[in-house]
Amino acid sequence: MSTISQVASEVQLLQRMTSIPGFTNFRDIRVLQGRPPPAFCTAWKSFNKSRRKSQKSIFPDPSRKSSYDDEQLWAVIEMQDAGTDLERLIEEGTEAIGGIWGVWDVFWGVVLALGKGEEGCRFEHRDLHLGNVCVRPTHAGSDSIISAPEIRRLDHNLGFTGLETTIIDYTLSRADMEAASPLSNGAASPQVAYLNLEADQALFEGDGELEYQYDIYRFMRAAMYLDEPLADLDARWGEAMQSGRTWEGYHPQTNLVWLHFILYQMLERVVWPSSGEAGVLSRLGEGVDEVAAARKAGRIEKVLVRLQDLLDPGRLPASGLRSAKDLVGMALREGWLDEGDVIGSLEDVPVAAVKPKSRRKTARKTKGAQSTGAS
């Protein structure tokens, strides 16, 4: 169960992020009291039945009278339909999102949204697993159902599949609530919406052998305190406390830890080599040149493998990357994206916000992954 202060913090974040491209559109909230109506109970059962065993709801069945009493408070939050969560889409592989093309579009869609969130309000998600990334098609005539999108727009560096990503669920997130004034010179401290993750140690105690996601929470915590995702935080707890860092502070390297996780999970489900005929030519839209498509898919694959290496938690401290904004800057410098891709995705992000910066025990790597340069 969430406390009232936790719900208030999340609603603040929903309101703060709703105008930023790539984040969910918050519409309304209502506070209700009492037992859930039959329609709610039916919807909950349908939802819970569709979940894997390890992802079943931790909340009791709302249709049972013993589960909740007449005094129970509910916060009902309405948001836009952002599509289907990425976890469900790629359970059986990446074919549903267009193979390597979809991996590229989805990954950079999330990176660009995080970069804008960092620039706009020093945002960290802190719980960006696959279930918190939603994907939907945007091509004309498409509905909300994704089904092996056609590959188009080879003259661009992004948007091959027409898939749009949306980041959701800010329960553990952190953001400044007020924009910094250019006259304040950093003297005034903005109000911050955040959750003190040290209050729930269970978050950092999950078995990484069962779910890699549990390791990511520990990597994030070590990155926040020590800038080293793979640091032994128990052994260096005194050093962590002396760092003066807290969950209220801004530590965007946590976004990079989650970007590693998203990319790792998608690449694990790619059939290698992903740029072969079966993985590329069968998805091409009408009029798309097959030779050019195969060549471009090969370049995309090389860049994704390089990104996998750069974002590896064991190598991240030496990569020169400290935020999603830094990663966008690298993409511009390397030619992986151009300003049109970035500005088109972020709409109102100033070019200055994504200017490149100077760069440079191993965590998990995906099949076939090795360090390689982009060509």
ZIHU-V788940 format. One line per field, one symbol per residue. phi: phi as a letter, one per 30 degrees, with the letter a starting at -180 (. if undefined). A space follows every 10 residues. Layout:
phi=???
This chain:
phi=.cdddddddd dededdcddc ejcdddcabb ccbkdddedd dddddddddd ddedcddddd eddddddbcd cdcbccccbd dcjcddeddc eckcedcjid ddedddeded eddddddddd ahdbdiacdd dcccbbdbde idcddcbhdd cbhddccaid cicccbdbic ecdbaddbdd ddcdhiddcd dbcabddddb dddccddddd beeddddded dddddbibec dddddcdddd dddidbdddc bdddddddde dddeddddcd dcddcdeddb ddcdddiddd ddddddddde eddddddedd deedceecdi cbadeddddd ddddidbcdd dddddcicdd eedbddcdch .dddbdeida daddb
